[in-house]
């Protein structure tokens, strides 16, 4: 980090990843009071900072997180695969869910809600579309909301926190694209239309809930928000020309995965407007960054680096690391065709089947076909913190 303002932004993001009371999942929002706890964690983290001029290399955060503040590049390291089957490496983060519900509707995993719960999108031509919550501990599902739209080739983008679920529906009116943003209580209830967007602004690529607001970004750039209770949408000033990565971060390139070779140049904290510039090595293609780590590739293969260009780590390219442009998931995980590299520990989890999809929008889960009409779901937000 190069300024105190940028360090504050990094501390805020690291505190967001620190476990909440009761070992709640990092990266999965819980209740609105979470924001108060987050502020407490940021203040606690800030007290751990030693004067930077004395050569401090890192800051230890509550919950075991760490933020490096050194700008001196580390020697390039080549990673050994050090691979372990995902069930052995992260047994508490892997769930088995049925591929269909009791009505024969096909399931698509969306987001992990807790260590045993996953939100699912269910759809069929006969039954329509609904959102369900499946608990792997009890092996039971319950309906969260009926989605007032017929199944289409493009399923609705869905997001959730600990209280609410929100989604975006697709349609056309008089030849013009229309997007409806809907919400319902996670505990279950009737779907409610929050706002409707049409025309060029309807090309939305990311959706999130932030407390009492729903936020999204347009594919062409610009981040917007609207109250959960409804009302007029407003452009977020710090997000002009940017695309939502994961609240509160936005960038000048999509979070991915996509096939663009254009590299990201900056990341912005939408709450403060502070900007972190990305240091891009020559010859890099498709570099994508969160607030700490970047994933990209060049002519020799995939690599990871700090956002300031330091601590480069070469990745064994057998799994096509970095070939599709994508920021590290949850600032921690790099995804290849057949494995997931944990930046925090240097370990690689291999899957017992090639993954078929990421959760849409801002992905935190990966899933693949299991046996006997089941899906295997890896909830990356439930992977234990590095010790």
FENURKA-V842938 format. One record per backbone hydrogen bond with DSSP energy under -0.5 kcal/mol. CO is the residue of the C=O (numbers start at 1). NH is the residue of the N-H. E is the energy in kcal/mol with one decimal. If there is no record, write none. Layout:
CO;NH;E
CO;NH;E
This chain:
3;7;-2.2
4;8;-2.4
5;9;-1.8
6;10;-2.2
7;11;-2.8
8;12;-2.2
9;13;-1.9
10;14;-2.6
11;15;-2.7
12;16;-1.5
13;17;-1.1
14;17;-0.5
14;18;-0.9
16;27;-0.7
20;23;-1.2
24;20;-0.5
25;28;-1.3
27;29;-0.6
30;162;-0.6
31;34;-2.4
32;35;-1.7
33;36;-0.5
33;37;-2.0
34;38;-2.8
35;39;-1.9
36;40;-1.9
37;41;-2.5
38;42;-2.5
39;43;-2.2
40;44;-2.5
41;45;-2.6
42;46;-2.5
43;47;-1.4
44;48;-0.5
45;48;-1.4
46;49;-1.4
51;54;-1.8
51;56;-0.5
52;55;-2.0
57;69;-1.8
57;70;-1.0
59;67;-1.7
61;64;-1.8
62;65;-0.5
65;61;-3.5
67;59;-1.7
74;312;-0.6
77;79;-0.5
77;314;-3.1
82;348;-1.4
84;350;-2.0
85;88;-1.3
85;89;-2.3
86;90;-2.7
90;93;-1.7
91;94;-0.8
93;95;-0.5
93;379;-2.9
95;97;-0.5
95;377;-3.0
97;375;-3.4
99;107;-3.0
101;104;-2.1
105;101;-1.9
106;123;-1.5
108;121;-2.7
111;119;-3.0
116;136;-3.1
117;113;-2.2
117;114;-1.4
118;134;-2.6
119;110;-3.0
119;111;-0.8
120;122;-0.6
120;132;-2.8
121;108;-1.8
122;130;-2.7
123;106;-1.7
124;128;-2.2
128;124;-2.2
129;147;-2.3
130;122;-3.1
131;144;-3.0
131;145;-1.6
132;120;-3.5
132;134;-0.5
133;142;-1.9
134;118;-2.3
134;136;-0.6
135;139;-1.9
135;140;-1.1
140;135;-2.7
142;133;-2.6
144;189;-2.0
145;131;-3.0
146;148;-0.7
147;129;-0.6
147;149;-2.7
153;155;-0.7
157;168;-2.1
159;166;-2.8
163;186;-3.1
163;187;-0.6
164;161;-2.3
165;184;-1.9
166;159;-2.9
167;182;-2.9
168;157;-0.8
169;180;-1.3
171;178;-2.9
173;176;-1.8
176;173;-2.6
177;199;-1.9
178;171;-1.3
179;197;-3.2
180;169;-2.8
180;182;-0.6
181;194;-3.1
181;195;-1.3
182;167;-1.8
183;192;-2.5
184;165;-2.6
185;188;-1.6
192;183;-2.0
194;231;-0.8
195;181;-2.7
197;179;-3.4
198;201;-0.6
199;202;-2.1
200;203;-1.4
202;204;-1.8
203;219;-3.1
206;217;-1.5
208;215;-3.0
210;213;-1.4
212;228;-2.7
213;210;-2.9
214;226;-2.1
215;208;-2.7
216;224;-3.1
217;205;-2.2
217;206;-1.0
218;221;-1.4
222;218;-2.4
223;236;-3.1
224;216;-2.2
225;234;-2.7
226;214;-2.8
227;230;-1.8
234;225;-2.2
235;237;-0.7
236;239;-2.1
237;240;-1.4
239;222;-0.6
239;242;-2.2
242;222;-2.4
243;251;-2.5
246;249;-3.0
248;270;-3.4
249;245;-2.5
249;246;-1.4
250;268;-3.1
251;243;-2.9
255;327;-2.1
258;325;-1.9
261;286;-2.6
265;278;-2.8
266;252;-1.1
267;276;-2.8
268;250;-1.9
268;270;-0.8
269;272;-0.7
269;273;-3.3
274;269;-2.5
275;277;-0.5
276;267;-2.0
278;280;-0.7
279;281;-0.6
281;284;-1.5
285;297;-1.7
287;264;-2.7
288;295;-2.6
292;307;-2.2
293;290;-2.6
294;305;-1.7
295;288;-2.3
296;303;-2.3
297;285;-3.1
298;301;-1.3
301;298;-2.1
302;315;-2.4
303;296;-2.2
304;313;-3.0
305;294;-2.8
306;309;-2.3
307;279;-2.3
310;306;-3.3
312;77;-1.8
313;304;-2.5
314;79;-2.4
316;319;-0.8
317;320;-1.8
319;337;-2.5
320;323;-1.6
325;257;-0.5
325;258;-1.8
328;331;-1.5
329;332;-2.3
329;333;-2.3
332;343;-3.1
333;329;-2.4
334;341;-2.8
335;322;-0.6
337;355;-0.6
338;351;-0.8
339;336;-2.6
340;349;-2.8
341;334;-2.3
341;343;-0.8
342;345;-0.6
342;346;-2.9
347;342;-3.1
348;84;-2.7
348;350;-0.5
349;340;-2.1
350;86;-2.9
357;367;-1.9
360;362;-0.6
361;363;-0.9
364;380;-2.0
364;381;-0.6
365;359;-1.9
366;378;-3.3
367;356;-1.8
367;357;-1.4
368;376;-3.0
373;99;-2.2
374;370;-2.8
375;97;-2.7
375;377;-0.5
376;368;-2.0
377;95;-3.0
377;379;-0.7
378;366;-1.9
378;380;-1.0
379;382;-1.9
380;383;-1.2
381;26;-0.8
